[in-house]
């Protein structure tokens, strides 16, 4: 094969998938490979069944890719790029519009499907209650629309600053913070009384403390104003996704591991339920069940402890294993689920009938996953243990509101993590994604940390299609959002590698402007389901086996491939 042939981006893992060509695949590993069949009924996945190939002799199989292209398109995973956190400044101005346009044009040329952007509550409603200023975001969306890109909009009800990767500071509205000056219990609080002003405590969801409104009413009014002011972008199909912020970093969790509080990876974090409202709620609950002597935990350590340094998380006889600890953890996680359920219900009512998707993000807390107590998950509100699935209920809440479950840390491998952290990002991703697919909901994802290397990209491709390219395109992630747009991403050789990644996520197809062609047709949002009570949904915690996963993706980016592609493109430009 010629050097230019090796540089051909359509030649993947020994298979030429260029449109219109015939390809020959040597089935050298037919005796080793396992083919997985998935039963698809009413858009939900049945239990996977594995059957070993009965082929005993390697043979060449000819495919006509003109016919095969539709099958490849069924495996297309759209890719979006998260815009800079401060793309809209604290002064509500679009930052460096000329540079942004240039960056977005480059993304469009690379065949990215769209962008994701935080729509900061602290910027839009900064002047006072219901004084919304949307002009800067309208300007941004007009630019995105002019380039033919789609928008995933995050309703960001949290502060920017204090989380991993935050490089700007955007607080929640000043007038809300002023209410907190006189009543600090509106914020999440740890056992020593430290307040976290990143977002409001879920304890005030239904308390009229904000100039006549509850927290949930503020979130609802904000989303309602967004819909009214962005109706043209929604109806024209530019805004296709509303991710509803449900906590710190926009995630459905407690702020248990905040750098502003002194947390350092891989600390277990701290419970965040010691404001007077949550404390009162817990005291009422323990009295109701006849245990008024039970108190909120005082033995769960501090932010940077490891599990074995605490009485609560001690693996063989910790409080988390005792009746008192189990009740507390059930209460703590239940409050979080009710919080997410209520706000998603309001979002569903606001955007009812719109041709878009709702989504909510769940954090990938992978450290201490391979311990008995899963301490870091527990302090964040995910009651997940080896014998108890803490993510099934979350998936069921998403199903209830027709929402996408957006998960993080898709780029991570176990071997990349320090041994002392006892991390299990690969098993965690498999557990959470499988929970979503078994509930028949769409699952999307993000990388937790910026990556520019083929190993990180290959792991994302694997998680996006755990069983590789197949006829039905199942299981398959609904979409992936890359974190985030930067000069470093757009520089070489990083950008060439990123374009290779895009090609693989698109199943080696060109950018597809018609989502219905890869089963992503946007239908009017339906009203939330009420056929099951929230309490019933929360009760299903029995662990289930995850879907099978290949050891590595069948569409990997090969060593030096991006460099060869860069050289090839440079050669062709000079030749022309």
C-alpha positions in Angstrom: 0.0 0.0 0.0 1.2 3.5 -0.8 2.1 6.1 1.9 -1.0 8.1 0.7 -3.0 5.0 1.2 -1.8 4.6 4.8 -2.7 8.3 5.3 -6.3 7.6 4.1 -8.6 8.4 7.0 -11.2 6.0 5.5 -8.8 3.0 6.0 -9.6 1.9 9.5 -8.2 -1.2 11.3 -7.6 -2.9 8.0 -11.0 -2.0 6.5 -11.5 0.5 3.7 -14.8 2.1 4.5 -14.8 4.7 1.8 -18.2 5.4 0.3 -18.9 3.4 -2.8 -16.0 1.0 -2.5 -15.9 -2.7 -2.0 -14.0 -3.9 1.0 -12.5 -7.2 2.0 -12.3 -8.1 5.6 -10.2 -11.0 6.7 -11.9 -12.7 9.5 -8.7 -13.8 11.2 -10.1 -13.7 14.7 -13.5 -15.2 14.0 -12.9 -17.9 16.5 -12.1 -15.4 19.2 -14.6 -12.7 18.5 -18.1 -12.8 20.0 -21.1 -11.3 18.2 -23.7 -9.6 20.4 -27.3 -9.5 19.4 -29.6 -6.9 21.0 -33.4 -7.1 21.1 -34.9 -3.7 20.5 -38.5 -3.2 21.6 -40.2 0.1 21.9 -36.8 1.9 21.8 -35.5 0.0 24.9 -32.8 -2.6 25.0 -33.5 -6.1 26.0 -31.0 -8.3 27.8 -27.9 -8.9 25.6 -27.3 -12.5 24.5 -23.9 -13.7 23.3 -23.4 -16.4 20.8 -19.9 -17.5 19.8 -19.1 -17.6 16.1 -19.2 -21.1 14.7 -16.7 -20.2 11.9 -13.7 -22.5 12.1 -11.6 -21.3 9.1 -10.6 -17.7 8.4 -12.2 -16.4 5.2 -12.6 -13.2 3.3 -16.0 -11.6 3.2 -16.9 -9.0 0.6 -19.2 -6.1 1.6 -20.7 -3.5 -0.7 -20.4 -0.2 1.3 -23.0 1.5 -0.8 -25.5 -0.7 0.9 -23.5 -0.9 4.1 -23.5 2.9 4.6 -26.9 2.9 6.1 -25.8 0.4 8.6 -22.9 2.5 9.5 -25.1 5.6 9.9 -27.1 3.7 12.5 -23.9 3.8 14.6 -23.4 7.6 14.2 -22.8 9.4 17.5 -23.1 13.2 17.2 -20.3 15.2 18.9 -20.7 18.7 20.5 -18.0 20.9 21.9 -18.4 22.8 25.2 -17.7 26.5 24.8 -15.5 28.4 27.1 -17.0 29.0 30.6 -16.7 32.8 30.2 -17.8 33.1 26.6 -20.4 35.5 28.0 -18.7 37.8 30.6 -19.9 38.8 34.0 -20.9 42.1 32.4 -23.3 40.1 30.1 -21.2 40.7 26.9 -20.1 38.2 24.3 -16.4 37.8 24.8 -14.0 38.4 21.8 -16.7 37.8 19.2 -14.2 37.9 16.3 -12.0 35.2 17.7 -15.0 33.1 18.7 -16.4 33.2 15.1 -13.0 32.0 13.8 -13.0 29.1 16.3 -16.5 28.1 15.5 -15.8 28.2 11.7 -12.9 25.8 12.3 -15.1 23.5 14.4 -17.8 23.5 11.7 -15.2 22.6 9.0 -14.1 19.7 11.2 -17.7 18.4 11.0 -18.6 18.9 14.7 -22.4 18.6 15.1 -22.8 21.5 17.5 -21.8 23.3 20.7 -22.8 23.3 24.4 -22.9 26.5 26.4 -23.6 27.4 30.0 -26.5 29.9 30.3 -25.5 31.4 33.6 -28.3 32.4 36.1 -25.8 34.7 37.8 -25.4 36.7 34.6 -28.9 36.8 33.1 -30.8 37.6 36.3 -28.0 39.5 38.1 -29.9 42.9 38.3 -32.8 41.7 40.4 -35.7 39.2 40.6 -37.2 38.5 37.1 -34.9 41.1 35.5 -33.6 38.9 32.7 -31.1 40.1 30.2 -30.8 37.7 27.2 -29.2 39.9 24.5 -25.7 38.5 24.8 -26.9 34.9 24.5 -29.1 35.8 21.6 -26.1 37.2 19.9 -24.1 34.0 20.5 -26.9 31.8 19.2 -27.3 33.9 16.1 -23.6 33.3 15.3 -23.9 29.5 16.0 -27.0 29.4 13.8 -25.3 31.2 10.9 -22.7 28.5 10.9 -25.2 25.7 10.8 -24.3 24.3 14.2 -26.7 23.1 16.9 -26.9 24.2 20.5 -27.1 22.3 23.8 -28.1 24.9 26.4 -27.3 24.4 30.1 -29.6 26.1 32.6 -26.7 26.8 35.0 -28.1 27.6 38.4 -24.7 27.3 40.1 -21.6 29.3 40.5 -18.6 29.0 38.1 -15.4 28.8 40.1 -14.2 26.2 42.6 -14.6 23.1 40.6 -11.9 21.2 38.7 -11.3 23.1 35.4 -13.0 26.3 36.4 -11.0 29.2 35.1 -13.4 32.1 35.6 -15.6 33.2 38.5 -19.3 33.7 37.9 -21.3 33.8 41.2 -25.0 33.1 41.5 -27.1 36.4 41.4 -25.9 39.0 43.8 -29.3 39.7 45.2 -29.6 36.0 46.1 -26.2 36.0 47.8 -27.4 39.1 49.8 -30.4 37.0 51.1 -27.8 34.4 52.2 -25.9 37.1 54.2 -28.8 37.3 56.6 -29.8 33.6 56.3 -26.7 31.5 55.5 -28.8 28.3 55.9 -30.0 28.7 52.3 -26.5 27.2 51.3 -25.2 23.7 51.7 -23.4 23.2 55.0 -21.0 20.7 56.3 -20.8 19.4 59.9 -18.4 22.1 61.0 -20.7 24.8 59.8 -18.9 25.9 56.6 -21.2 27.2 54.0 -20.8 26.5 50.3 -22.2 29.3 48.1 -21.8 27.4 44.8 -25.5 26.8 44.7 -28.6 26.8 46.9 -29.3 23.9 49.2 -32.1 21.6 48.1 -33.6 22.2 51.5 -35.0 25.6 50.3 -36.6 24.2 47.1 -40.0 24.9 48.5 -39.4 27.7 51.0 -40.5 31.2 50.0 -37.3 32.9 51.1 -36.4 34.7 47.8 -38.6 37.8 47.8 -41.8 35.8 47.7 -40.6 32.9 45.6 -39.2 29.5 46.4 -36.0 28.2 44.8 -37.9 25.9 42.5 -40.1 28.8 41.4 -37.0 30.9 40.6 -35.6 28.1 38.4 -39.0 27.6 36.7 -39.3 31.3 36.0 -35.8 31.5 34.6 -36.5 28.6 32.2 -39.8 30.0 31.2 -38.2 33.3 30.3 -35.5 31.5 28.3 -38.1 29.7 26.3 -40.1 32.9 25.6 -37.0 34.8 24.5 -35.4 31.9 22.5 -38.5 30.6 20.9 -37.2 31.3 17.4 -34.0 29.3 18.0 -36.0 26.5 19.5 -38.7 26.3 16.7 -36.0 26.5 14.0 -34.1 23.5 15.5 -31.0 25.4 16.5 -31.5 24.7 20.3 -32.0 21.0 20.5 -31.2 20.2 24.1 -31.9 21.8 27.5 -29.7 20.4 30.2 -31.2 21.3 33.6 -28.8 22.3 36.3 -29.5 20.3 39.5 -26.6 21.2 41.8 -22.9 22.0 41.9 -21.2 22.0 38.5 -24.8 21.6 37.2 -24.8 18.0 38.4 -27.4 16.0 40.4 -25.3 15.7 43.6 -24.3 17.4 46.8 -21.2 19.7 46.8 -19.3 17.1 48.7 -15.9 17.6 47.1 -15.3 21.3 46.5 -11.9 22.7 46.1 -13.0 26.0 47.7 -13.6 24.0 50.9 -10.1 22.5 50.8 -10.9 19.2 49.1 -8.0 17.5 47.2 -8.3 14.3 45.1 -8.9 11.6 46.1 -10.4 12.7 49.4 -13.8 11.1 50.4 -15.5 14.5 50.7 -18.1 15.4 53.4 -21.8 15.1 53.8 -23.6 18.4 53.1 -26.8 18.3 55.2 -26.1 20.4 58.2 -28.1 23.6 57.4 -31.0 24.2 59.8 -33.6 23.1 57.3 -32.1 19.7 56.4 -31.2 19.1 60.0 -34.8 19.8 61.1 -36.1 17.5 58.3 -33.9 14.7 59.5 -34.8 15.1 63.1 -38.5 14.9 62.2 -37.9 11.7 60.1 -36.1 9.9 62.9 -38.8 10.8 65.4 -41.4 9.5 63.0 -39.8 6.1 62.9 -39.2 5.9 66.7 -35.5 6.7 66.8 -35.2 10.3 68.1 -31.7 9.5 69.4 -30.3 9.2 65.9 -28.3 12.2 64.8 -26.7 13.4 61.6 -23.2 11.7 61.2 -20.3 13.2 63.2 -18.0 10.3 62.5 -17.6 10.5 58.7 -14.3 12.2 58.7 -13.2 15.3 56.7 -12.8 16.2 53.1 -9.4 14.6 52.6 -9.7 11.5 54.7 -9.6 8.0 53.2 -12.4 5.6 54.1 -10.5 3.6 56.6 -9.6 6.7 58.7 -13.3 7.1 59.6 -15.7 5.2 61.8 -18.6 5.7 59.3 -16.9 4.2 56.3 -14.8 1.5 58.0 -15.2 -1.5 55.6 -16.0 -4.3 58.1 -18.0 -2.6 60.8 -18.6 1.0 59.7 -21.7 3.0 60.5 -22.8 2.7 56.9 -23.5 -1.0 57.5 -25.7 -0.4 60.6 -29.4 0.4 60.8 -28.7 4.0 61.7 -26.3 4.5 58.9 -28.5 2.8 56.3 -31.4 5.0 57.3 -29.3 8.2 57.0 -28.0 7.2 53.6 -31.5 6.4 52.4 -32.8 9.8 53.6 -29.8 11.7 52.2 -30.0 10.1 48.7 -33.8 10.3 48.7 -33.7 14.1 49.3 -31.4 14.4 46.3 -33.7 12.3 44.0 -36.8 14.3 45.1 -34.9 17.5 44.3 -34.0 16.3 40.8 -37.5 15.0 40.2 -39.2 18.2 41.1 -37.0 20.5 39.0 -37.1 18.2 36.0 -40.9 18.1 36.3 -41.0 22.0 36.2 -38.6 21.9 33.2 -40.9 19.4 31.4 -43.9 21.7 31.9 -41.9 24.8 30.7 -40.7 23.1 27.5 -43.7 20.9 26.9 -44.4 20.5 23.2 -41.0 21.9 22.1 -39.0 19.8 19.7 -36.0 19.3 21.9 -34.6 17.0 24.5 -34.3 17.5 28.3 -31.1 16.3 30.0 -29.5 16.2 33.4 -25.9 15.4 34.3 -24.7 12.8 36.8 -21.1 13.1 38.1 -18.6 10.3 37.5 -17.2 9.8 41.0 -14.8 7.0 40.3 -12.4 7.3 43.3 -13.0 4.7 46.1 -15.4 2.9 43.7 -13.4 -0.3 44.3 -13.9 -0.3 48.0 -16.7 -1.7 50.1 -18.1 1.6 51.2 -17.9 3.7 48.0 -17.3 6.6 50.3 -16.9 9.4 47.8 -20.2 8.4 46.0 -22.0 8.3 49.3 -21.0 11.8 50.4 -22.2 13.1 47.0 -25.6 11.5 47.5 -25.2 8.4 45.3 -26.2 5.5 47.6 -24.2 3.0 45.6 -22.6 -0.1 47.1 -21.5 -3.5 45.8 -24.8 -5.0 46.8 -26.9 -1.8 46.1 -27.3 0.0 42.8 -27.5 3.7 43.4 -27.9 4.7 39.8 -31.0 2.7 38.7 -33.3 5.2 40.6 -31.7 8.1 38.8 -32.2 6.5 35.4 -35.9 5.9 36.3 -36.3 9.6 37.3 -34.9 10.5 33.8 -37.3 8.1 32.2 -40.2 9.6 34.1 -39.4 13.1 32.6 -38.3 11.9 29.1 -34.8 13.2 29.9 -31.3 12.1 28.7 -28.9 10.9 31.4 -25.6 12.7 30.8 -22.6 11.1 32.4 -19.0 12.1 32.8 -15.5 10.5 32.9 -15.9 8.6 29.7 -12.2 9.1 28.8 -10.8 7.5 31.9 -9.1 4.1 32.3 -8.5 2.4 35.6 -4.8 2.2 34.9 -4.5 5.9 34.5 -5.6 6.5 38.1 -3.3 6.4 41.2 -3.5 3.1 42.9 -4.2 4.7 46.3 -7.5 6.1 45.0 -8.9 2.6 44.3 -10.7 4.1 41.3 -12.9 2.2 38.9 -14.0 4.6 36.2 -14.4 1.8 33.6 -16.7 -0.2 35.8 -18.6 2.9 36.9 -19.2 4.0 33.3 -20.5 0.5 32.5 -22.8 0.4 35.5 -24.3 3.9 34.9 -24.7 3.6 31.1 -26.2 0.1 31.4 -28.7 1.4 34.0 -29.9 4.0 31.5 -30.1 1.6 28.6 -32.0 -1.0 30.6 -34.6 1.7 31.5 -35.0 2.5 27.8 -33.7 6.0 28.1 -31.1 7.9 26.0 -27.6 8.2 27.5 -25.1 10.8 26.6 -21.7 11.7 28.0 -18.7 14.0 28.5 -15.0 13.8 29.3 -14.3 14.9 32.9 -10.9 16.4 32.1 -9.4 17.8 28.8 -7.7 15.1 26.7 -6.0 15.5 23.3 -4.5 12.0 23.0 -5.6 8.9 21.1 -5.9 6.8 24.2 -8.4 9.1 25.8 -10.3 9.4 22.5 -10.3 5.6 21.9 -11.8 5.0 25.4 -14.6 7.5 24.6 -15.3 5.7 21.3 -15.5 2.4 23.1 -17.9 3.8 25.7 -20.0 5.4 23.0 -20.4 2.0 21.2 -19.5 -0.7 23.7 -20.0 -3.5 21.2 -18.7 -1.7 18.2 -20.3 -1.2 14.8 -23.4 -3.4 14.4 -26.5 -3.6 12.3 -28.8 -2.0 14.8 -26.4 0.6 16.2 -27.2 -0.6 19.7 -26.2 0.0 22.4 -25.1 3.5 21.4 -24.7 6.8 23.2 -27.1 9.5 22.1 -24.3 12.0 21.9 -21.0 13.1 23.3 -19.9 16.6 24.4 -16.2 17.3 24.4 -14.8 19.5 27.2 -13.8 22.1 25.9 -13.1 24.6 23.2 -9.6 26.1 23.6 -6.6 27.3 21.6 -4.8 24.1 22.6 -7.5 21.9 21.0 -7.4 23.9 17.8 -3.6 23.7 17.5 -1.7 20.9 15.7 -1.3 18.0 16.0 -4.2 18.1 18.6 -6.8 19.3 16.1 -5.9 16.6 13.5 -6.3 13.9 16.2 -9.6 15.5 17.3 -10.9 15.3 13.6 -9.9 11.6 13.6 -12.0 11.2 16.7 -14.9 12.9 15.1 -14.7 10.6 12.1 -14.8 7.6 14.3 -17.7 8.8 16.4 -19.6 9.4 13.2 -18.9 5.8 12.3 -16.6 6.9 9.5 -19.5 8.8 7.8 -19.5 12.4 6.7 -21.3 15.0 8.9 -25.1 14.2 8.8 -27.3 17.3 8.9 -30.5 15.3 9.2 -30.6 13.6 12.7 -33.6 11.5 11.8 -31.3 9.6 9.4 -29.5 8.2 12.5 -32.6 7.8 14.6 -32.3 11.2 16.4 -35.5 12.8 15.1 -36.7 15.5 17.5 -40.3 15.1 18.5 -42.4 17.4 20.6 -41.6 16.9 24.3 -44.3 14.9 26.0 -45.6 15.4 29.6 -43.8 13.6 32.4 -45.1 10.2 33.2 -47.0 9.6 36.4 -47.7 5.9 36.2 -45.2 5.2 39.0 -44.7 7.1 42.3 -41.3 8.5 43.0 -41.1 6.3 46.1 -41.6 3.2 44.0 -38.9 4.3 41.6 -36.5 4.8 44.5 -37.1 1.3 45.8 -35.5 -0.5 42.9 -31.9 -0.9 44.0 -31.0 -4.5 43.3 -27.8 -4.7 41.3 -28.0 -5.9 37.7 -25.2 -7.1 35.4 -24.0 -4.4 33.1 -24.1 -4.8 29.3 -21.1 -6.5 27.8 -18.2 -4.3 26.7 -15.4 -4.9 24.2 -11.9 -4.7 25.6 -11.1 -2.0 23.0 -13.0 -0.2 20.3 -13.2 -1.6 16.8 -12.7 1.9 15.4 -9.6 3.0 17.2 -7.3 5.9 16.2 -4.0 4.2 15.4 -0.6 5.4 16.4 0.7 8.3 14.3 -2.6 8.3 12.3 -3.3 12.0 13.0 0.2 13.0 12.0 0.0 11.0 8.8 -3.4 12.6 8.0 -1.9 16.1 8.7 1.0 15.3 6.3 -1.4 14.0 3.7 -3.6 17.1 3.8 -0.5 19.3 3.7 0.8 17.4 0.7 -2.5 17.6 -1.2 -2.9 21.3 -0.5 0.6 21.9 -1.9 -0.1 19.7 -4.9 -3.3 21.5 -5.7 
